[in-house]
């Protein structure tokens, strides 16, 4: 596959401490834009500023910001300034909390809306930028739709970025037809050569978890971006290529499901992601033990993953085994139809029946029989596993009087009941404890799939990280020290 350095000018807008954009400097009626720009204050957010003049006093200025991903919704912030005929004002679009978080690699579009006392109004031309850590020498490689951002940390940094691009493109070529996905909008992958740089880019809750665990990768489906740990050390090994395939598949699954992504059961989401990696032998002993002991949980109970780290490892393997059975038995076309149906019905169980002609319970029994296990009683109701209802991460808006931008809203069929979609959970691997450490404050439950340090037998993690965190979202890969394979 041909690869080239993508000289993306918008990247330069955000990597320096202060950037002034010429943008659309013009006039409408009596309003003239003298200057506009944005200052990257990563990780706290972006500070927008505007200078304008008008024959009539300028009374209100808003900056509308849209994350260019799956959502078409824009939100605004009111620019602070002293009203007058010539003004200069600014406003901070924050990225400090879970509710105001901008993932690294997010493409953002923004414009100013200026209004005067006599009713004049001017909207500036939209500008586009990519939000990245400041102070790093960012570069990129691209195949046109998949962009990989990296910075020169070692003489291997560019080679690693090209490897990530190749794996992402191969994953798309492999999984795209299965999921019925044809990319039309770019996806961004951000490679961190130093884990310290990646840690500060994680969501607030994940930063707390990262004090005890190592995040290998994290996907953000709404923003169509993912972060991947491109560093390598003796403890965690080299996981960049497997992690890339896994997390990129989650982005493709989100594209395939669209606004119904929250309806996709975790066993299918994670099973597809593990399937995309190729070599998955590390799950084998957990799956074999479950089959040997007839301790395979019903598929209907695996809408989300909960339980001990060992149970979660088992569930990742079981999800992969079911996905492989579905593809081997029914073919790829049925999986493609499944996701096409999910997009319209917003009902996972109904979509399985439409695409495969069987209920989830019947599919479960077919798969069990293929393993030599006895079928379950179809009349017996299956109680789902304990679930933590994920909280929708709202896009920051002003008070209730906030108005929508001119961009159309994403719509959901009126008959569909939506399950709020949680932020994707990161890929975690345990981090070795230093000889002496300061006490870690208690943290709220964060997103992420966690595994205990070697030798801990699942007892080394607090409940909120080792169990509740597993419920926070459908995305993520169980990261353990044994997972040191390279892409094959």
C-alpha positions in Angstrom: 0.0 0.0 0.0 1.3 3.4 -1.0 2.0 5.7 1.9 3.1 9.2 1.9 3.7 12.1 4.3 0.5 14.1 4.5 1.4 17.7 4.8 -1.8 18.8 6.5 -1.7 22.5 7.1 -4.4 22.4 9.8 -2.2 20.3 12.0 0.1 23.3 12.4 -2.9 25.3 13.8 -2.8 23.4 17.1 0.7 22.2 17.9 2.2 25.5 19.0 1.3 27.5 22.1 -0.3 30.3 20.2 -1.7 30.2 16.7 -3.3 33.1 14.8 -5.5 32.1 11.9 -6.2 34.6 9.2 -9.4 32.7 8.5 -12.2 34.7 6.9 -11.3 38.3 7.5 -14.1 40.3 5.9 -17.3 42.3 6.4 -21.0 41.9 6.1 -23.0 45.1 6.3 -21.3 47.2 9.0 -19.4 44.3 10.6 -15.7 43.8 9.9 -13.6 41.0 11.2 -10.1 42.3 11.9 -8.5 39.2 13.3 -9.5 35.7 14.6 -7.6 32.8 15.9 -7.2 29.9 18.4 -4.7 29.1 21.1 -4.0 25.5 21.9 -4.0 25.1 25.7 -3.8 21.3 25.7 -4.8 19.5 27.9 -7.2 22.2 29.2 -8.8 23.0 25.8 -8.8 25.7 23.1 -9.0 29.4 23.6 -10.7 31.2 20.8 -10.3 35.0 20.2 -11.8 37.5 17.9 -11.3 41.2 17.0 -14.0 43.0 15.1 -15.6 46.4 14.5 -18.9 47.7 13.4 -20.7 51.1 12.9 -23.3 49.8 15.3 -22.1 48.5 18.7 -21.4 44.8 18.8 -23.5 43.2 21.5 -23.0 39.5 21.2 -20.4 37.0 19.8 -20.7 33.3 19.9 -18.2 30.7 18.7 -19.8 27.5 17.4 -17.7 24.3 17.7 -18.4 20.9 16.1 -16.4 17.7 16.5 -16.1 16.3 13.0 -17.0 12.7 13.5 -20.2 10.7 13.7 -22.2 13.6 15.2 -23.4 16.6 13.3 -24.2 18.6 16.4 -22.5 21.9 17.2 -22.4 23.7 20.5 -21.4 27.3 21.3 -19.6 29.4 23.8 -20.3 33.1 24.4 -17.2 35.2 23.7 -16.4 37.6 26.6 -15.8 41.2 25.6 -16.8 44.8 26.4 -19.6 45.8 24.0 -18.7 48.6 21.6 -18.0 49.5 18.0 -14.6 47.9 18.1 -14.2 44.9 20.4 -11.6 42.2 21.3 -12.8 39.1 23.1 -12.0 35.5 23.9 -13.4 32.3 25.3 -12.1 28.9 26.5 -13.6 25.8 25.1 -12.6 23.4 27.9 -11.3 19.9 27.9 -10.9 19.5 31.7 -13.7 17.2 32.8 -15.5 14.1 31.5 -18.4 16.2 30.3 -16.1 18.6 28.4 -13.4 16.2 27.1 -11.9 16.6 23.6 -10.0 13.4 22.6 -6.6 13.9 21.1 -6.7 13.6 17.3 -10.2 15.1 17.1 -11.0 17.2 14.0 -12.8 20.3 15.0 -14.7 22.9 12.9 -15.5 26.3 14.3 -16.9 29.7 13.3 -17.9 33.0 15.0 -21.4 34.4 15.0 -21.3 38.2 15.5 -24.4 40.4 16.2 -24.9 44.1 16.6 -27.4 46.4 18.4 -29.1 47.3 15.1 -29.7 43.7 14.1 -26.7 43.1 11.8 -25.2 39.6 11.9 -22.1 38.0 10.5 -21.0 34.4 10.5 -17.3 33.8 9.7 -16.2 31.0 7.4 -15.7 27.7 9.2 -12.1 26.8 10.1 -10.8 23.3 10.7 -8.1 22.1 13.1 -6.8 18.9 14.8 -6.4 18.9 18.5 -3.1 17.4 19.6 -0.6 17.7 22.5 1.3 21.0 22.3 5.1 21.0 22.5 5.6 17.9 20.4 7.0 17.8 16.9 3.9 16.3 15.2 4.0 14.8 11.7 1.6 12.5 9.9 1.3 9.7 7.4 -1.9 9.0 5.5 -3.5 6.8 2.8 -6.2 9.4 2.2 -8.9 8.3 4.7 -6.8 6.9 7.6 -4.4 9.5 9.1 -1.7 8.5 11.6 -0.3 11.4 13.7 3.1 10.8 15.4 6.0 12.8 16.6 9.7 12.2 16.3 10.8 10.7 19.5 13.3 8.1 18.3 14.7 7.1 14.9 11.9 4.4 14.8 9.0 6.9 15.2 8.2 7.2 11.5 8.6 3.5 10.8 6.2 2.7 13.7 3.7 5.2 12.3 3.9 3.6 8.9 3.3 0.2 10.6 0.3 1.5 12.4 -1.1 2.9 9.1 -0.5 -0.4 7.4 -2.3 -2.4 10.1 -5.2 0.0 10.2 -5.6 -0.2 6.4 -5.3 -4.0 6.5 -7.9 -4.1 9.3 -10.2 -2.0 7.2 -9.7 -4.1 4.1 -10.5 -7.2 6.2 -13.3 -6.1 8.5 -14.9 -3.4 6.3 -16.7 -5.8 4.0 -17.7 -8.0 6.9 -19.3 -5.0 8.7 -20.6 -3.4 5.5 -18.5 -0.3 6.1 -17.1 2.0 3.4 -15.2 4.9 4.8 -16.1 8.4 3.4 -14.8 10.5 6.3 -11.3 10.3 7.8 -10.3 8.4 10.9 -7.4 9.6 13.0 -4.9 7.5 14.9 -2.5 9.2 17.4 0.7 7.3 18.2 2.5 8.1 21.4 6.2 7.2 21.5 6.4 8.1 25.2 3.7 6.9 27.6 4.1 10.0 29.7 2.8 12.0 26.8 -0.1 9.7 26.3 -1.1 9.6 29.9 -1.8 13.3 29.9 -4.0 12.9 26.9 -6.3 10.4 28.5 -9.8 11.3 29.8 -9.8 12.5 33.4 -11.0 9.2 34.9 -8.6 7.2 32.8 -5.7 9.5 34.0 -6.5 8.4 37.5 -6.7 4.8 36.6 -3.4 5.1 34.7 -1.6 5.7 38.0 -2.1 1.9 38.6 -2.6 0.6 35.1 -1.1 1.0 31.7 -3.4 2.1 28.9 -2.4 0.4 25.7 -5.0 2.1 23.5 -8.3 3.9 23.6 -10.9 4.5 20.9 -13.4 7.4 20.7 -16.1 6.4 18.3 -18.0 9.7 18.1 -14.9 11.6 17.2 -13.5 8.8 15.0 -10.1 8.9 16.6 -8.0 6.5 18.8 -4.9 6.7 20.9 -2.3 4.0 20.9 0.7 3.5 23.1 3.7 3.2 20.7 6.3 2.9 23.4 7.8 -0.4 24.5 9.3 -1.7 27.7 10.2 -4.9 29.4 7.0 -5.1 31.4 4.2 -4.5 28.9 6.1 -5.7 25.8 5.3 -4.4 22.3 1.5 -4.3 21.7 1.1 -1.5 19.3 0.0 -3.4 16.2 -2.4 -5.8 17.9 -3.9 -2.9 19.9 -4.3 -0.9 16.7 -6.2 -3.7 14.9 -8.4 -4.2 17.9 -9.3 -0.6 18.6 -9.6 0.3 14.9 -12.2 -2.4 14.6 -14.2 -0.7 17.3 -14.3 2.4 15.2 -15.5 0.4 12.2 -18.2 -1.3 14.3 -19.4 2.1 15.4 -19.5 3.2 11.7 -21.4 0.1 10.8 -24.0 0.5 13.6 -24.3 4.3 13.3 -26.5 5.9 16.0 -27.5 2.4 17.2 -23.9 1.6 18.3 -25.0 1.5 22.0 -27.3 -1.4 21.1 -24.5 -3.7 20.0 -23.9 -6.3 22.6 -20.4 -6.4 24.0 -19.8 -10.0 23.1 -20.2 -9.2 19.5 -18.3 -5.9 19.6 -15.3 -7.4 21.4 -15.5 -10.7 19.6 -15.1 -8.8 16.3 -12.3 -6.8 17.6 -10.4 -9.9 18.9 -11.2 -11.6 15.6 -9.5 -8.8 13.7 -6.2 -9.4 15.6 -5.5 -12.8 14.1 -3.5 -14.6 16.7 -5.6 -14.8 19.9 -4.1 -17.8 21.7 -3.8 -16.0 25.0 -7.6 -16.4 25.5 -7.6 -20.1 24.7 -7.0 -21.5 28.2 -9.8 -19.4 29.7 -12.2 -20.5 27.0 -11.2 -24.2 27.1 -11.6 -24.2 30.9 -15.1 -22.7 30.6 -16.1 -25.3 28.0 -14.6 -28.2 29.9 -16.5 -27.2 33.1 -19.7 -26.2 31.1 -19.3 -22.8 32.6 -20.1 -20.9 29.4 -22.5 -18.0 30.2 -25.5 -17.4 28.0 -24.9 -14.9 25.2 -28.0 -12.9 26.4 -26.1 -12.3 29.7 -23.1 -10.8 27.9 -24.6 -7.5 26.8 -21.8 -6.0 28.9 -18.8 -7.6 30.6 -18.7 -7.7 34.3 -16.9 -9.9 36.9 -13.4 -10.8 37.8 -10.5 -10.2 35.4 -10.4 -13.9 34.7 -14.1 -13.9 33.8 -13.6 -11.0 31.5 -10.7 -12.7 29.8 -12.9 -15.7 29.3 -15.7 -13.5 27.9 -13.3 -11.9 25.4 -12.4 -15.4 24.2 -16.0 -16.5 24.1 -17.1 -13.5 22.1 -14.3 -14.2 19.6 -15.3 -17.9 19.5 -19.0 -17.0 18.8 -18.0 -14.5 16.1 -15.8 -17.1 14.4 -18.7 -19.6 14.5 -21.1 -17.1 13.0 -18.7 -16.2 10.2 -17.7 -19.8 9.5 -21.3 -21.2 9.6 -23.4 -18.4 8.1 -20.8 -16.4 6.1 -19.9 -12.8 6.0 -23.1 -11.7 4.3 -25.2 -12.4 7.3 -22.9 -10.3 9.5 -23.2 -7.5 7.0 -27.0 -7.8 7.1 -27.0 -7.8 10.9 -25.3 -4.4 11.1 -27.5 -3.0 8.3 -30.5 -4.1 10.3 -29.2 -2.7 13.6 -28.9 0.7 12.0 -32.6 0.8 11.2 -34.2 -1.2 14.1 -32.0 0.0 17.0 -32.8 -3.5 18.4 -30.0 -6.0 18.7 -32.1 -9.1 19.4 -34.6 -8.4 16.6 -31.7 -7.7 14.2 -30.2 -11.1 15.0 -33.5 -12.8 14.1 -33.9 -10.8 10.9 -30.3 -11.4 9.7 -29.8 -15.0 10.9 -33.3 -16.4 11.1 -32.7 -17.5 14.8 -33.1 -15.9 18.2 -30.1 -15.2 20.3 -31.0 -18.2 22.5 -31.2 -20.4 19.4 -27.9 -19.1 18.1 -26.4 -19.7 21.6 -27.6 -23.3 21.5 -26.3 -23.9 17.9 -22.9 -22.7 19.0 -23.0 -24.8 22.2 -23.8 -27.9 20.3 -20.9 -27.2 17.9 -18.7 -27.4 21.1 -20.3 -30.6 22.3 -22.3 -28.9 25.1 -25.9 -29.6 25.8 -28.4 -27.0 24.7 -30.2 -24.7 27.1 -33.9 -24.8 27.8 -35.3 -22.2 25.4 -38.3 -21.5 27.7 -36.1 -20.7 30.6 -35.6 -16.9 30.9 -32.0 -15.8 31.0 -31.2 -13.1 33.6 -28.7 -10.6 32.3 -25.5 -10.0 34.2 -25.3 -7.1 36.5 -24.9 -3.9 34.4 -23.8 -0.4 35.2 -25.9 1.8 33.0 -23.4 4.0 31.1 -23.8 7.7 31.3 -24.0 9.7 28.1 -21.2 12.1 27.8 -23.0 15.3 26.9 -21.4 17.8 24.5 -20.8 21.0 26.5 -23.5 23.5 26.0 -24.5 26.8 27.7 -27.6 27.2 29.8 -30.9 25.7 28.8 -31.3 28.6 26.3 -28.5 27.4 24.2 -29.3 27.3 20.5 -28.3 24.8 17.9 -26.0 25.8 15.1 -27.2 25.7 11.5 -25.7 22.1 11.1 -28.5 19.5 11.1 -29.0 17.3 14.1 -28.4 13.5 14.1 -31.7 11.9 14.2 -33.0 8.6 15.7 -36.1 6.8 14.7 -39.0 7.8 16.9 -39.9 4.2 17.6 -36.4 3.3 18.8 -35.6 3.3 22.5 -32.0 4.5 22.9 -29.5 3.1 25.4 -27.1 5.9 26.2 -23.7 5.3 24.7 -20.8 5.3 27.1 -17.4 6.6 26.2 -15.2 3.9 24.9 -13.2 2.2 27.5 -9.4 2.1 27.1 -7.1 -0.8 26.7 -5.4 -1.4 30.0 -2.4 -3.5 31.1 -1.1 -3.5 34.7 1.7 -1.2 35.5 4.5 -2.3 37.8 4.4 -0.7 41.2 7.5 1.4 42.0 9.6 0.7 45.1 8.0 3.6 47.0 4.9 5.5 45.9 2.7 8.2 47.3 -0.7 7.0 48.3 -3.1 7.0 45.4 -6.4 8.8 46.3 -9.6 7.0 45.9 -11.0 7.5 42.4 -14.4 7.2 40.9 -15.1 4.3 38.7 -13.5 4.9 35.4 -13.8 3.4 32.0 -11.5 0.6 31.1 -10.9 -3.2 31.1 -8.5 -4.1 33.8 -6.3 -7.1 34.5 -4.4 -7.7 37.7 -0.6 -7.6 37.9 1.1 -10.9 37.4 0.8 -13.2 40.5 -2.0 -11.3 42.0 -4.6 -13.9 41.1 -7.1 -11.1 40.4 -6.9 -9.7 43.9 -4.6 -6.7 43.2 -7.2 -4.2 41.9 -9.7 -2.2 43.8 -13.3 -3.1 42.9 -13.9 0.2 41.1 -11.0 -0.5 38.6 -11.1 -4.3 38.4 -14.9 -4.7 38.1 -17.0 -1.6 37.8 -14.6 -0.2 35.2 -15.3 -3.1 33.0 -18.9 -1.9 32.6 -18.2 1.6 31.6 -18.2 1.1 27.9 -18.0 -1.6 25.2 -14.6 -0.6 23.8 -11.2 -1.8 25.0 -8.8 -4.7 25.0 -7.7 -6.8 28.0 -4.1 -5.8 28.3 -1.9 -8.4 30.1 1.8 -9.0 30.1 1.4 -12.1 28.0 0.0 -10.1 25.1 3.3 -9.2 23.5 2.6 -10.6 20.1 3.2 -8.6 17.0 0.9 -8.2 14.0 1.0 -11.3 11.8 
